Amino acid sequence: MSLPHNVGKIDKYARIGAGVALIALAATGTIGVWGYIGLIPLATGLLNTCPAYTLLGINTCKSGEKNG
């Protein structure tokens, strides 16, 4: 079972950036270990799919970006 791609290009880069930033802040001790929650937006950005978007019927992909 594969999940449909429902994360568009801008959304993808925003998720990856936010995820990396949170993980970096957690790794340096600037914020607590809760910063490792950044793994979630990082993973959804890299995989181009968001299970919450699927449940809510949201799709930020343009028609040419859909692969799933």
C-alpha positions as CSV (number, residue, x, y, z in Angstrom):
1,M,0.0,0.0,0.0
2,S,1.5,3.3,-1.0
3,L,0.4,6.7,0.2
4,P,-0.5,9.3,-2.4
5,H,1.8,12.2,-2.9
6,N,-0.1,15.2,-1.5
7,V,2.7,17.6,-0.4
8,G,3.5,20.3,-3.0
9,K,6.9,21.8,-3.7
10,I,6.7,24.8,-1.4
11,D,5.1,22.8,1.3
12,K,7.8,20.1,0.9
13,Y,10.7,22.6,1.3
14,A,9.0,24.3,4.2
15,R,8.6,21.0,6.0
16,I,12.2,20.0,5.4
17,G,13.5,23.3,6.5
18,A,11.4,23.3,9.7
19,G,12.3,19.7,10.5
20,V,16.0,20.3,10.0
21,A,15.9,23.5,12.1
22,L,14.1,21.8,15.0
23,I,16.4,18.8,15.0
24,A,19.5,21.1,14.9
25,L,18.2,23.2,17.8
26,A,17.5,20.0,19.8
27,A,20.9,18.5,19.0
28,T,22.7,21.7,20.2
29,G,20.6,21.9,23.4
30,T,19.1,25.2,22.5
31,I,15.6,23.7,22.9
32,G,14.7,20.5,24.7
33,V,14.5,17.0,23.4
34,W,11.0,17.8,22.1
35,G,12.7,19.4,19.2
36,Y,13.3,16.0,17.7
37,I,9.6,16.1,16.8
38,G,11.1,17.8,13.7
39,L,11.6,14.2,12.4
40,I,7.9,14.2,11.5
41,P,7.9,17.2,9.1
42,L,11.3,16.1,7.8
43,A,9.9,12.7,6.9
44,T,6.7,13.9,5.4
45,G,8.6,16.4,3.3
46,L,11.1,13.9,2.1
47,L,8.4,11.3,1.3
48,N,6.1,13.9,-0.3
49,T,3.1,12.5,1.6
50,C,1.3,13.6,4.8
51,P,-1.1,11.1,6.4
52,A,-3.0,13.9,8.1
53,Y,-3.5,15.6,4.7
54,T,-4.9,12.3,3.4
55,L,-7.4,12.1,6.3
56,L,-8.4,15.7,5.9
57,G,-8.6,15.6,2.1
58,I,-5.9,18.2,1.6
59,N,-3.6,18.2,-1.4
60,T,-1.0,20.9,-2.0
61,C,0.4,19.3,-5.1
62,K,-0.2,20.8,-8.5
63,S,-1.6,18.4,-11.0
64,G,1.8,17.9,-12.7
65,E,3.4,17.0,-9.4
66,K,1.2,14.1,-8.5
67,N,3.0,10.7,-8.5
68,G,0.8,8.6,-6.3
